[in-house]
Each structure stands twice: as C-alpha cells, then as structure tokens.
Amino acid sequence: MTLKLESVQDDFRRLGLSAGDTVMLHSRATALDRAHELIHLEDTGMKLLLDALRGVLGERGVLAVPTFTRTFRDEASGPTGDVWNPQASRSRVGSFTNYVLAQPGRARSDHPTHSVAALGAGAEDFCAGHSWREGASTCDRDGPWGKLVDRNGWILWFGTDMRTQTAVHAVEDWMRLPYMATCVALVDDAGRTREVEVTQSPAGSRDFYRKDSKSALAWERAGLSRKGTVGRAACELMRAADFIDWLWNALLADPGLLLLDKPDHAWSVEAKKKTAGYLATFKGSWRR
C-alpha cells in the first residue's frame, strides 16, 4: 500500500515530534518504504518525507540536516574534489540532504567542510555563527549544534544509527579533544580559490563509525531515546541536550569510548593516550 502524507505525519507525532520543534535529521531516505513503492512516489519519496516533517513541525519549527562536503585540500584530512561554495557545493552525506539544499528558502552555514542546512522559521539564524570568515570550528558551540541544544531541540535518526551521529563531533569539538585536527579546506572567495584553516576537524579513525561500536552499545543501555517506525523506517529520537550530556560524561568515565581498541593501530593508540591524560584533569562544561 502506498504511503500517505497523513499516516507518515501521524508516525512522526507518535514518535514525539510536534509543532515548533527544532530537529537535526540524520537520514537514509530509502528506508521510508520498499523500493518498488518508492519509485511511484514523487522524488522517490523524498518529497513525502520532507512534507511530512515540515507539516508536523509547522511554521515555527526548524528542520536541519548536515551537508558536509568534499572540500578538504588533502585526502589525509578528509574527502576532496570540490571547492567550497555555500550555494553550489553538494553534500556528501546522503540524498535527502541534497534534496533539502535544493529547496527554496533554505539556509546554509558557511563552514567549508561541515556545513548545516535548515528550513523553517529562523533558519538563517540557526545556521549563523558557523562561518570560516569568523574562524568557526567544525561544530562550533555558537553554530547550529549549539543552537540545537540551547533550543532543547531533537536529533532524529531516520533509518540510521550512531554511525551518522554528527553530535559526536560536536562533543569532540567542544571538549577540544587532543586528537582533533587542524586541516586545510579550499574555498571559493568571490571567484578566487583560497586555502583556509579548519580547526577541530574530526580527521582520523573512530570506533563509533562501526555498526556495533562501544558508544552505540552504551547509548542503547542508557535508554535515553524514543524508538518507533515511520513508514517502514526504524527511527530513534533523542533530545540533543540529553545526548550531549550523556556522551560528555561517558567520555570522562572512558576517554577511549569513541576510539578503536587496536594495539597495532598507531594513531588510535596515541589518540587514546593523549585523551586519557587530557580528560584526567578536564573541568569544562558545554552548558551556558
């Protein structure tokens, strides 16, 4: 049976979303329904997904998505091949994120490697404070991730899991973990390609990129999220502040939680050693 807008909206509401909410979405749009059903929907179901979310969030709500790009100068730092332009650079993190970028009225932060796009009331403000021109770090506390927690917003995994959780990088950034890197990105500055510095970049290996990672299992045990099905997509909804607070404290208890347990992997061994020493005397807080 073909999915209807009203049924998908009802699913989102049962999960816990409501009018006026701010949501950071991590999505696998094809999870919405079976492939032979999606081909009969406009834009293979992406329009239905977007219309449903915006209908539930209403005029006062904000829908945000990560729109990370292939704009690093060096492959050792991250994906390459593009020169950052907030209007033209495609996202490398999913078809639905590019669908959002194609919508009229969308806003986008001006970060050369880890931008965020948003739709809805105050979308421009939500994306502000995250620009290379202002020296913003990858997940700067004054940018979208910080505003998400300040608004008591949600993070929604739509057919995805911990491997897509960009808030992990926000915690790594805000804690200033010692393995975060300073990299170089390529930027289109009024038609001229420039090299600009990107600070607190999540270069290097992570355990949380694995399906059954240490952090995924620990988060499951914490029981701080709501689970449900939207269409055929398995979804998980959490307060951004709950996740940030949980991971912050989890890292203080286990500094190697996000890192690989591989004694033959030199980067991971060094990163774990540095992080343990750093966090042993760490006194910072993400709250304001």
C-alpha positions in Angstrom: 0.0 0.0 0.0 1.4 3.4 -1.0 2.2 5.6 2.0 0.1 8.7 2.6 1.2 12.1 3.9 -1.2 11.9 6.9 0.0 8.5 8.0 3.7 9.5 7.9 2.9 12.6 9.9 1.0 10.6 12.4 4.0 8.3 12.8 6.3 11.3 13.5 3.9 12.6 16.1 3.7 9.2 17.8 7.5 9.2 17.9 7.4 12.5 19.8 7.7 15.4 17.3 5.3 18.4 17.5 4.7 21.9 16.2 7.5 24.4 16.9 10.2 21.8 17.4 13.8 22.1 16.1 15.2 18.9 14.7 18.6 17.8 13.4 17.8 14.9 11.0 20.2 12.1 10.0 18.5 10.1 7.3 18.5 7.2 4.9 15.6 8.3 2.8 15.2 4.9 1.1 14.2 3.4 4.5 10.8 5.1 4.2 9.3 2.2 2.1 10.1 -0.7 -0.2 11.9 0.2 -3.4 9.0 -0.8 -5.6 6.8 1.5 -3.7 9.2 4.5 -3.6 9.5 4.5 -7.4 5.8 5.5 -7.6 6.3 8.5 -5.2 7.4 11.9 -6.3 11.2 12.3 -6.0 11.3 8.6 -4.8 9.6 9.5 -1.5 11.8 12.4 -0.5 9.0 15.0 -1.1 6.7 12.9 1.1 9.3 12.8 3.8 10.0 16.5 3.7 6.4 17.5 3.5 5.6 15.2 6.5 8.3 16.6 8.6 7.5 20.2 7.8 3.8 19.6 8.3 4.5 18.3 11.8 7.0 21.0 12.8 4.7 23.7 11.5 5.5 27.3 10.6 7.5 27.9 13.8 9.6 24.7 13.5 13.1 24.2 12.1 14.4 21.2 10.2 18.1 20.9 9.9 20.4 18.5 8.1 24.2 18.1 7.9 25.5 19.0 4.5 29.2 18.1 4.8 31.3 18.5 1.6 34.3 17.1 -0.3 36.3 20.3 0.1 39.5 19.3 2.0 42.7 20.1 0.3 44.4 16.8 1.2 43.0 13.3 1.2 44.7 12.6 4.5 42.4 15.2 6.1 39.1 14.2 4.5 37.2 14.0 1.2 38.5 16.1 -1.7 37.4 17.2 -5.1 35.3 20.3 -4.6 35.9 24.0 -3.7 33.5 25.3 -1.1 30.7 27.5 -2.2 27.6 27.6 0.1 25.3 27.9 -2.9 26.8 25.3 -5.2 28.7 22.7 -3.2 26.9 19.3 -2.9 26.5 17.4 0.3 28.4 14.1 0.7 26.1 12.8 3.4 23.0 11.5 1.7 20.5 12.1 -1.0 17.9 13.7 1.3 20.5 16.4 2.4 20.9 17.4 -1.2 17.1 17.4 -1.6 16.9 19.9 1.3 19.6 22.0 -0.4 17.5 22.3 -3.5 14.5 23.7 -1.6 13.6 27.4 -1.9 14.3 29.4 1.2 16.8 27.0 2.7 19.6 28.5 4.7 23.1 27.0 5.0 26.0 27.7 7.3 29.2 28.9 5.7 31.6 26.3 7.0 33.8 24.9 4.2 33.8 21.2 5.3 31.0 20.7 7.9 28.1 22.9 6.9 24.5 22.6 8.0 21.3 23.4 6.0 18.0 24.4 7.5 14.4 25.1 6.6 11.7 26.9 8.6 11.3 29.9 10.9 14.6 31.4 11.8 16.6 29.0 9.6 19.1 31.8 8.8 19.7 32.5 12.4 20.0 28.8 13.2 22.8 28.5 10.6 24.6 31.7 11.6 27.8 31.7 13.7 29.3 28.9 11.7 31.4 30.6 9.1 35.0 30.3 8.0 35.1 34.0 7.7 34.6 34.2 11.5 37.0 31.4 12.3 34.3 29.0 13.4 35.4 25.5 14.4 34.0 22.4 12.7 31.0 22.1 15.1 31.4 25.5 16.8 29.4 26.0 20.1 28.0 29.2 18.6 26.8 27.4 15.5 23.9 25.0 14.7 24.8 22.2 17.1 25.0 24.7 20.0 21.7 26.3 19.0 20.1 22.9 18.8 20.9 22.2 22.5 20.0 25.8 23.5 16.6 25.3 21.9 16.1 22.0 23.6 15.9 20.5 20.1 15.8 17.0 18.9 18.1 14.7 17.0 16.3 12.2 14.7 17.9 9.1 13.2 15.6 8.1 10.3 16.7 4.7 9.2 20.2 5.4 10.5 22.2 4.8 13.7 25.1 6.0 15.8 27.4 6.0 12.8 25.7 9.1 11.4 25.6 11.0 14.7 27.2 14.4 14.0 26.7 15.4 17.6 29.6 13.1 18.5 31.9 15.5 16.6 30.2 18.4 18.4 31.3 16.9 21.8 34.8 16.2 20.5 35.0 19.8 19.3 33.5 21.4 22.5 35.8 19.3 24.7 38.7 20.2 22.5 39.9 16.6 22.5 43.6 16.4 21.6 43.2 14.2 18.6 41.0 16.7 16.7 43.0 18.1 13.8 43.7 21.4 12.1 43.2 20.9 8.4 43.1 23.0 5.2 40.0 23.4 3.0 39.5 25.0 -0.4 37.1 27.9 -0.6 35.6 29.9 -3.5 36.1 33.5 -2.3 34.5 35.8 -4.9 35.7 33.6 -7.7 39.2 33.0 -6.3 40.2 29.7 -4.8 41.6 30.2 -1.3 43.1 27.8 1.2 41.6 28.3 4.7 42.2 26.7 8.0 39.6 24.3 9.5 40.0 23.8 13.3 38.7 20.9 15.4 38.3 18.7 12.4 37.4 15.0 13.0 40.2 13.5 11.0 41.4 10.1 11.9 39.8 6.8 12.9 36.8 6.3 15.2 35.2 3.2 16.8 31.8 4.9 16.6 31.9 4.5 12.8 31.3 0.8 13.3 27.8 -0.6 13.5 28.1 -2.2 16.9 30.5 0.3 18.4 31.2 0.7 22.1 29.4 4.0 22.1 26.3 2.6 20.3 26.0 -0.2 22.8 26.5 2.2 25.7 23.9 4.6 24.3 21.4 1.7 24.0 21.9 0.8 27.6 21.4 4.4 28.7 17.8 4.2 27.4 17.5 8.0 26.7 15.9 7.9 23.3 12.4 7.1 21.8 12.1 4.4 19.2 9.5 3.9 16.6 8.7 3.3 13.0 7.9 6.0 10.4 6.5 4.3 7.3 8.9 1.4 7.2 11.9 3.3 8.6 13.2 2.4 12.0 13.7 5.7 13.8 15.2 6.9 17.0 14.5 10.3 18.6 16.5 12.0 21.3 16.9 15.4 22.9 20.1 16.8 21.7 21.0 18.0 25.2 20.4 14.5 26.6 22.8 13.0 24.1 25.5 15.7 24.5 25.3 15.4 28.3 25.4 11.6 28.2 28.4 11.5 25.8 30.3 14.2 27.7 30.1 12.2 31.0 30.7 8.9 29.2 34.0 10.2 27.9 35.0 11.5 31.3 34.5 7.9 32.5 36.0 6.2 29.5 38.3 8.5 27.4 38.7 5.8 24.8 35.0 5.3 24.2 35.0 6.7 20.7 38.4 5.3 19.6 39.4 2.0 18.2 40.8 -0.7 20.6 43.6 -1.7 18.2 47.1 -2.0 19.7 48.6 -2.3 16.3 46.9 1.0 15.1 49.4 3.7 15.9 47.0 6.7 15.5 44.4 5.1 17.8 47.0 4.2 20.4 48.4 7.7 20.6 45.0 9.3 20.5 43.8 7.2 23.4 46.9 8.0 25.4 46.6 11.8 24.8 42.9 11.8 25.5 43.2 9.9 28.8 45.8 12.4 30.0 43.8 15.4 28.9 40.5 14.3 30.4 42.1 13.3 33.7 42.2 17.0 34.7 39.4 18.3 32.4 36.9 20.7 34.1 35.0 22.1 31.2 31.2 22.2 30.6 29.1 22.5 27.5 26.3 24.3 29.4 25.9 28.0 29.4 
